[in-house]
Amino acid sequence: MPHSKYLPERMGTAVVSPRGRFEAGAYQSFELTYTAGYFGIDDTGSIKVVHRFASDMGRPQFDDPAAPNYVSAEASNGAVLHLEYDMKRNIRPWDKTLYIKVVRGFLREGDTITVRFGDPRGGSPGMRLQTFCEDTFEFRVLVDAIATYNYVELPVQPEIAIVPGPPTLYKAILPTAREVGEVFRLCLKGEDRWGNPSDRCDESFALVASRPMQGLPARVTFSPGEFSVIVEGLSVDEPGDVHIELRADDGTVRARSNPLRIEASMDLKPYWGDLHGQSEETIGTNSARDFHRFARDRAFLDAVGHQGNDFQITTPFWHHLNELSREFSVDGSFVVFPGYEWSGNTGLGGDRNVLYRHEGRQIHRSSHALVDDLSDIDTDANSAEALFHALKNEDCVVFAHIGGRYADINIAHDIRLERAVEVHSAWGTFEWLIHDAFRQGYRVGIVSNSDGHKGRPGASHPGATKFGAYGGLTCMLAGTFSRDGLLDSLRRRHHYGTTGCRMVLDTRVDFDAAATIFDDDPLLGDTASRQASSAMMGDICRSADEAVTFSIDVHGSAPIERIEIRNGLEVLETLRPYVDADLGRRIRVIWEGSEYRGRGRETTWDGSATLQGNTFERLAPINRYNLDKRFEQTAPGVVQWQALTTGGFGGFDAWLADPEAGELEIDTALVRTRIDIADIGRDDLVFEAGGIARRIRVFRLPDDNPHRVLTARRRVTLRDDGDNAFYVCVTQEDGHLAWSSPIYVFR
């Protein structure tokens, strides 16, 4: 790191107490003691205690000794100290900074500064620890002993271990599709309340399949010390959909697996990947090796891609990443894509993700901002246009990403390379990116990934930071379970993205007369083609038909709330698996959207809902991942909450004592409104709040919606000008979304 290297061994020492293992998200008090070295600390000198950008430990405060996260500091010799906290006062990834300045007096060798995190002496319950696991959580100390603001890192840093809590829910994961008689496995795990796989499970469950399944044991036992249970050697002898339930001895269903579709034969099979995440060598948590292990062994992914910020990837680390991708990739078992996140400034094109077919390729960084070795600076690609030029002969694919920076595909795009846009990650949901592509006439697929920074690729709970969403997954439909097969899927846009759930999703276009299906975008010039009567998601087709049949087949991992059938920017129809007669006492209140496209996109929805002339019988939050945020019924007809969105949505369901009586008053900083309960029906009541799709929606649902399957066929007239881009957006009742890649049809 580019700090001063001047005599670190003479800058003092730091220790933290207590040491040991502490539960993620728990409250705990620590004393960090800095002992000054040979130089002491001069008047106006300072120390910094820094934590990683990814950490979501409680924000230090200095005003209320009885409140959580209270921090104090005192010098042993009585020197006066000034404390400040800033989220970005140090070089990334160690951004989060407690700044302690000696403002009156100085320190000699042996004098100490004692920093109490979660100082309990005034009644504080402690610091709320970060919500995700890390074996080496550092209180990293930097010293400005000579008052030059040129800091030296101590050679030995105090650290603790953050470990999972007890399980609060269990998850059961099956593959999404297999052939009759093909062997598969069931993967089971417990997660603590912050989404960490737990090794503190100690329960036994019955395993119950919805259809006959060969090899399924009657029971399964979770033992302490184990992070998962895997049941191998399963198969199903007849076509159809199947799921498995974990049932407690009292009959309670503790987990229900995602659906598994069994077919007689399949040309393409679905494989799930998180193609975008980071580790501690860049801005994430835990090592790159841990990253790949978690994806394979805790998230049970089929594929993963480590995508560190390029300006932070040193040449040795780039070589290490390539070694890891070669080591962990095993055809038929687990696929790793070597690659990186090209992290150019927004005005130069914004974030892109590069996935190579082979190891050993050149990394073309957007800059060397945090790479001191400039020997390969001539390989940099400072703009997205320069990146596409540098990659023009590479065997790779690129997708556009929205993170801190956002990809501006209006100013840079290459149809040879950029085959998809990422509409969802832990940063939020960004449907406006696929809309940009439609407006520009681009033919791209849709992916969703995590860009996770918390060491949990494929199971990326957002925790308590401003990450506003659970990390996404991409389902690739491929002919072979190999890097070649999955890369071909990405090139052909044969994939769909979700906000982290695993569902069966199939879309088709059927033609009256045989259409031309192109192997690649015909805008690239001559490309192979074939005649066919139907097309799948991602295909590019030419048809003489005036109208086609668009078919959808969805089996969700939770009940389906709605499905939007879309043609480019137009919503053709909204499907629901229930009718008006099924509606009951349940209403849903949704807040959603973002401030704008850039880093400050967070929208705060803190507020309340009050019933007049009615009461809430039951309430259930939706997409409430940050447990620090309040959601509380404070009276029979009052609920109060704290919430934010970054493009996605949150909200709650309310079951009313009377389905028709009274008024609902919603009070937030952005939307204030009163609604007659009798006016709430199946269709959304929408209250706009500016920004990007920023609004509150209110509508009614059945008291219980059992519908997880929806199929439909619709005749759709083709537009004569440009592409018809047919795709769907699926909304599940549990708050998860899925998007199919468009089928592009032109006349």
N, C-alpha and C positions, 0 to 999 in steps of 0.2 A: 504494500500500500504506500502511496506517495506522501508519507509523513517523514519527519526528520529521523535520521538514523543516528543522531548524535548521542553516544554513550547511554543507551537505554538502561544498562546495568547500574547506572549511578542516579537514576531518576526515582528510585523508591520502589516500594512493594505495595501490593493490595491483597487483602483476603476478605472472604465473605463468610458470614456465620448466620444461621447454621448452614452446613453443607449436606449434600445427600440427594435423595430422590423426593420429588414433590409432585402432587397431582396437578395435571393440566387444568387451568381455570380456577384453581383453589385460591383462597386468600392466605397469605403468608407474610411474616415480617422478617426482614434481613438487616443485618448490620454489615456494611462494607467499610473496612478500615484501611485508609491509605496512610502509609508511613513514608514521610519525605526522605529522599535520598541525600546524597552528598551536597547537592546544590540547594536543598530546601525548595521553597517556592517564594519568589520575590514578590514585593508589593505589586498588586494588579496582575500577578500571575494567576494561573487557574488549572483546574483539572476538568476533564470531561469523563463522564461515565456514559458509555454509548451502548445501544442495542441495535440489532438488525432492523432494517426496514420492514421485514416480514413479521416481526414480533408484534403481537397484539396485547402485550402486558398492559395493565391499566395505566392510564396517563397520569404521571406524577402531578400532584397539586400541593400547594404550600400554604393554603389559607384556612383549612378546616381540619384541626387535629383529630376530630372525632369521625371524619368521613373516610371512605376507602381511598387508598392510594396516596395517603399523606406522606410526604417526604421531608425530612429535616437533615441538617448538617451542622456540625460544630467542630471547631479546631481546638486541639488540646491546650494550646497556649493562649487562647482567648482571642485570636485574630478574628476580625469580622468577615463573614462570608456572605456573598450574594448568590442566590440560586435562580436559575431560569431553566425552562424546558422548551425545546424546539424540536419539531418532527424532522427537520432537515438542517442540522447545524454541524454536520460532519460528512465526510466523504462516504458515498454509498459503497457497500450495503449497510454500513454502520451509521445510518442517518440519524436515528432517534437519540437525542442528546440531552443529558442532564449536565448543565454548565454551572460550575461552582468556582466563583472568582474571589480571590483574596482582595478585599477592598480597603481594609485598614489593618496594617501590620504585615507580617511575613512569617514564613515557616523556616526553621532550621532543621538540619538532619535529625531524624528521630521524632520530630513533631508529627502529630497525626490529624487527619480529618476523618471523622466518623459520619457516615451517611446512613441514615435509617430509612429504608424503603418500607412503607407501611408502618411507620413509627407507632407502636401501640400505646405509648405512654399517655396520650390524650384521648384514648378510646377508639382509635382507628382499628377496623378489623384486619387491616393489612393491605398489601398489594395484591390485586388480582393477577395471578400469573398468566402467562400466555396460554392460549387454549389448545395448543398442539404440542406434540412431543419432540424433545430434543435432548440427546444424551449429554451435550456440551453447551448448555445455555450460559453464555458469558456475560458478566458485568465488565465489559472491556473498559480499561482505564487508560486515558491519555494525559500527559503531563506537559504543561507549559511552565517549566520551572524558572525560566529566565525572563518571563513576561514579554515574549516576542510574538505570541500567538502562533508559534511554530511548534507543533505538538510532537511528542515522542510517545510511542506505545510502550507500555511496560512489557518486559520479555515474558513474564508469566502472568496470566490473567485468571482471576477468580471465576469459578464456574459451578453450576449445579446441574442436575439431571431433572428433566420434566417428563413425567410418565403418565400413561393413561389412567383414568378413573374406572370405576366399576361400570359394567354394561347397563345401558338404559333401553336399548333396542337391539334386535338381532336382524341380520340380513341373510337372505338365501339367494344365490346367484346361479342361474343355469345358462347354458348357451342359448342363443336366440332361435336357431334352426339347425336341425340335423336330419339325416335320412333315416328311414325305417331300419332298425337293427343296428345303426351306428352307435358306437360306445361314446359316452360323454360322462361328465362329472358334475357333482353338486358342490358348490363352495359356500361355506357357512362362516359367519363371524358375528361377534358382538361389538357394539360401538358404545363409547361413553357419551355423555350428553353433549360433548363438543365434536363428535364425529370421529374420535380416535379409535382405531381397532384396539380392543381391550384384551389384556392377558389375565384379567381378573374374573373371567367367566367360570361359573361353577354350577351348571344346571344340566338337566337331561330333558329331552323333548321327544315326543313321537313325531315321526316323519310320515306324512300322508300325501299321496299323489292323487291328482284329480282324475287320472286314468291309469290303467295297469302299467307298471314300470318294472322292468326286470332289474334285479340286483339291489333294489332299495331296501335298506335295513329298516326294521320297525322303529328303532330308537337311535338317537345320537346323543353323546355326552360331551359337554365342554368341560375341560379340566383347567384349573389354575395354571398359569404359566404358558398356556397355548394361545396364540392369536387367531387361530382358525381351525376348522375341521373340514376336511375334504373327503367326500364320498366318491370313490372311483367306480368304474365298471358298470354304469347304468345304461339302459337302452329301452326303447319303446318299439313294439312290434306292429303297430297300426298307425296310419296317418292321422293327424289331428293336433290340436293344441293341448298342452298339459302344463300344470304348475304343481309346486310342492309347498305344503304348509308345515311349519313347526308348531306343534301344539303342546301346551303345558298339560299337566295331569288333570287340571280342572276343565280341559277342553278349550281354553282360551288360545286363540291363534296369535302366536308371538311373532311370527314372520310369514310372509307369503312371497314366494319367488317371483321373478319376472316370468312371463310366458315363454314357453319353448314350443316352437312349431315343428312337427314331424311330417316330412313329405316323403313320397315314394322315391323321388330322385330330385337332385338340384344341380343346376349348372353353376350357380353362384351361391356362396354361403356368407352369412354375416359375421364379421369380426369387429370387436369393439376396441377402440383406441382412444387414448388421450395423447394427442400429437404435440403437446405444447406445455412444458413445465420447466421449472428451474430448481437448482440446488444451491447450497451455501457458497459454492465457488463463484457464483455470480450474485443474485439478489434473493435466493431462496433459503431453505433450511435443510440441514443434514446433507450428507455428501452425495455426489453424483452416483456412487455405487449404491447407497441407500435408496436413492431415487428409483433406480431400476428394480431393486429388490421389492420395494413397496408396490410398484406398478404390477409386478408379476405375482407376488406372494400375498399381498394384503388387499389390493383392488381387483385382482383376478382379471387383469386386462389381457387382451390378445396382442396389443401393440402399444408402443409408447415412443415419444420423441422428446429428448432433452433439448430445450430451446433457450439456452442462456443468452442474455443480452450480449451482442457481438463485441461491443466496446469494452466489455469486461472479461472476455475470453482470451487469456494469454495463449501463446503458441503451445507451451507444454500442456495446458489444460485442454486445448483443442485436440492434441494427440491422445490425451487420456480419454476424452469422450469417444473418440474413434475406437480406441481399444475396448472400451466398455460396450459399445454397440456391437462390435465383432464378437465379444465374449458372450453377451446375453442373447443374441439372436440365434434362435434354433428353429428352422423351418418346421411347421406343424405344431409348434408349441408356443413360441413367443417371438415377436418381431420388434426390433428396435431400428428406428431410422436415424442415421447420423445427420446432424444438421444444427442450425442455430437460428436465433431471432435476429434478423437485420433490423436494428433499432435506430433508424434515421430520424432526424428531426421532422416534425409534422410538415413544415414548409418544403421539405425535400422529398416528401412522399409518405412519411410515416412508417409504422411498423409492418414488416413482412416476415414470414416464416419460410425457411428453406429446408427441404427434406431431400437428401441425396439417396441415390440407389446404392452407392458404394462408399466405403471408407477411403480415407486418404486424399479427399478433395480439398481444394483451397478454400479457406474461409475468406470471404470478401466483407470486411467490416465496414460499418457505416462511419466509424471513426476509431481512433486509438485513445479515446478520452480517458480510459482507466487502464490502458496497456502501455507500460513504460518502454518496452522494447519496440523501437520504431524501424527495425531492420526490414520489415515487410510492409511498410506503409504504402508502397507503390501498388499493393494489391487491394487497397481500400476502394470501396464504391460509396462515395459520400451521398449520392442521391439514389432514389429508386430507379430512375432511368439508367444510371450508371450500373446499378446492381443487375438489372435485366440484361444489359449489354455484356457484363462480365460472365453471366450465366448462360449466354445464348447457346453454347455448345455443351453444356453440362447435362448429365442424366439426372434430373431433379424435378421436383414440383415446388411451387410457391403458393402460399395463400396469404391473404391480407388479414391483418389483425388489428383489433382495437384494444389498447392497453392504457398506459399513461398517455402515450402518444397514440394518435389514430391514423390508420392508413387512409390516405387520400387517393382513391383510385380514379378520381376525376382528372388528376394531373399526371398519373403514371400507372400504366397497366401494360402487360405483355401477354397476349392470348396464348403464346407458345408455352409459357411457364406458369402463369398465375391462373390456376384452374379452380380456385375456390375462394370464398370469403368466409370469415369466421364470424357468425352472427351472435355467438354467446361464449362467454368465459366467466371466470370468477369476477372479472371487472364489471360484468353486467350483460345486458341483452341489447343487441345493436341491429335491429332489422333494417335500419336506414342504410346499412352498408350494402345489402342485397338490392335495396331500392336504387342506390347510386349506380349499381351495375346495370340494372334494367334500363335506367335513363340513358346510360352511355351505350346501350346495345351490346354489352358484354355477355358472354355465355359462360357462366361460372356455376359451380356447385356450392353447397352449403355444408360447412363443418362447424362443429362446436367442440371446444376443448377447455382446459382449466386455466392455462397460464398460472398454475398454482405455485405459490411461494412458500407453502407450509409443509413441504415434504410428503404430500399425499396425492400423487398423480393418480387419476382415475377415481378418487374418492375425496374430492377437494372441498371440504366444508369451509365456508368463508371465515368462520371464527368471529372475532369481535372487532376486526378492523373495518375500514370503509370499503373493502371488497363487498359488493352488494349481492352476490349470488353464489350458489353452489356451482362448482366447476362442471363444464359440459363434457360430453362424450361424442365421438364420431363412430358411426356404424358403417364399415366398408363392406360392400358386397363384392366378393372376389372369387375367382376360379380356383386359386390355390392359396393355402395358408403359408405365405412366404413374403419376403420383402418385394419380390417381383410382382406377385399377385396383388398385394395391397397397393403398390405404387400404380399399377395399371388401373385399379379401381379409382384411385384419386385422379388420374389423368382423364378417365372417362366420366367422372362425376357420378359414379355409381355408389352413392353414399348418402346418408342422412345424419343430421345432428340433433342432439337432445341436450337438455339442461342438466343431465346427469342420470336420468332414468334409462332403463333398457326396455324397449318395446319392439313389437313386430310392426313394421311399417312398409307397405308396398304400394306403389303408384304405377299406373299403366295408362298408355294411350292406345286405343284400338282404332284402326283405320278402316273405312269402307272399301277403299281400293289400296293395293299395296303401295307403301310409302318408301322413300329412300332414307335409310339410316346410315349416317356417316360415321366412319371410324374416328374421325377427328374433325375439328371445326373447319368447314369448307372455306371460311374466310382466310385460312392459311394457304389456300391454293388447292391443287389436286390432292385428293385424299380418297382412300378406298371407301367403298360403300356397298350396301346390300339392299335388296328389296325385302320388306317384311310387312306383316299385317298388324304388328303391335310394337310399342317402344316402352322401355323402362326408364326409371328416374335417371336423369343425367344425359340421356340421348339427345342428339341433334338430328332433326328429321325434316324432310321436304315432302309435302303432301299436296295432291290436287283436290282433296276433299274440301267441301264447303263446311262440314262439321265433323267432329270426331267424338269418340266416347272416352271420357276420362274416368278411370276406376281407381278407387282407394280401398285399402284393406288394412285396418288398424286393430291390433290387440294390445291394449295398454297395460302398464304395470300397476295402474290404479284406475278407478272409474274415469270415463271420458266426460269432460265438461262441454267441449265443443270442438269442431274441426272447421277451419276456414279453407274453402277451395279458392285458389287464387290463380289469376292469369296476370303475371307480372305485377303491376302496381294495383290491380283491381281485385277486390274480393267478389267472386262470382256468387258464392253462397256460403252461409254458415249452417253447418249441420249440428244437430244435437241428438243424442240417443233417447230423448224423452219428449213428450208433447205437453201442451199447456195443462191438460187434465192431470198430469203427474205432479205438478208443482204443489208445494206444501207450505210449511211454516218457516222454511229455511231461506234466508236472504244472504247474499254475498256482497261484501263491500271490498273493493279493490282500489289500491293506489298504485300508480305506475308512472314510468317515464323518467326523463333526465333533464337537467338544466340545459346542457348543450353538449357538443361532441367531445370536448377536451377533458383535461384532468379534473376540472371543477364541476363535473357532471352530476355530483350527488345532489339529490333532492330530499329535503327533510319533510316528513309527513307527520310529525308529532301532533297529536290531537285527541279528540274524543268523539263519541257518538252517544246521543241521549234519546231515549224513547219517551214520548209523552203519550199516556193512555195505553201503555202496553209494557211488557217486561221481557227481558232476555231469560229464557229458560236454560240455554246453554250457549257457550261461545267456543270457537276453535280458531286459533291463528293460522295463517297461510304464509309459508316461506319466512317464518320467524327463525332465522338462524342465529342471530346475535342475542343470546340469553341475557346480556346486560341491558338490553332494551326492554322497557316496561311494556307489558300487556296485561291489563288487570280490570276485572269487573269491580267497580267501586260502589255500586248500588244496583238494585234489581233492574233498573233501566239505564245504566251508565257503564260504558267501557272507555278506558283511557289507554293510550299507547304512545310509544316512541318508535319511529321507523324511518328508514331512508331507502330510496331506490336509486339505481344507477343504470336505468334503462329497462330493468325487469319489473316485477310487480310483487307486492305483498298485500296483506289484507286479513279479513276474517269472515267466518261464517257465523251467523246468529240464528238460533232457533227461537221463534217468538212464541209467547204464551197464546196470543191470538193472531191468526194469519193475516187479518185485515185491519185491525184496529190501530188507531193512533197515528203519530208522526215520528219520523226519524230525523233528528238534527245532527248534522256532521259539522264539526268545527276544527279546521286546520288553518295554518297560516296562508295556504294557497287556495283552499276551497272551503266556503261556508255555505251551507244549503239546508233547507228543510224539505222533506219528502213525505207525502202521504203514503203510509204503508200499503194501502189499497192500490196505489199506482205502480207498485213494484211488481213487474212481471218477468217473463222469460227474456225479453230483449233488454239490452243495457240502457240504463239512464246514465248519460255521460255528462260530466262536469269538467270542462277543459280548464287547464291551468298554464297554458303557454309552454315554453321549452320544446322538447322533442317528445311527442306523444305523452305529455305530462297531464294527468287527469285522474279523477276518481270515477269509478263505474260502480253502479249498484244494480243488481238483478236478483231474480228468484230461482231457486233450485228445488228439486224434489227433496223431501226429508231424507230419503235414502236413495242413492243412485247406484244400482248394481251393474251398470253397463260398462264393461271393459272392452267390448268388441263393437266395431262399427265398420260396415262395408257399404259402398255406394257406387253407382254408375250414373254418370251424367253426360248428356249430349251437350256439346259446347261448339258454338259457331266460331270458325277461325277468322281472325282479323286478316285482312289482305296485306296490310303494311307492317313489315317487320316481324319479329318473333312473337309467338304465343308461348309464354313461359308458364307451364302448368305445374303447380306444386301445392302442398298443403301445409298448414300450421295446425298442429294438434295441441290442445290444452287439456291436461288431466286435472281432476279435482284436487290432487295433492299439491298443485302449483308447478308441476313440471311441464315443459313444452318440448315439442319436436318439430323439425322442419325437414321435408323431403327436398332433395336437390331438384331443380326444375327440369321438366322435359321441354326442350325447345323445338317448336314446330313452326315452320314457315311455309307459305304457299308458293 
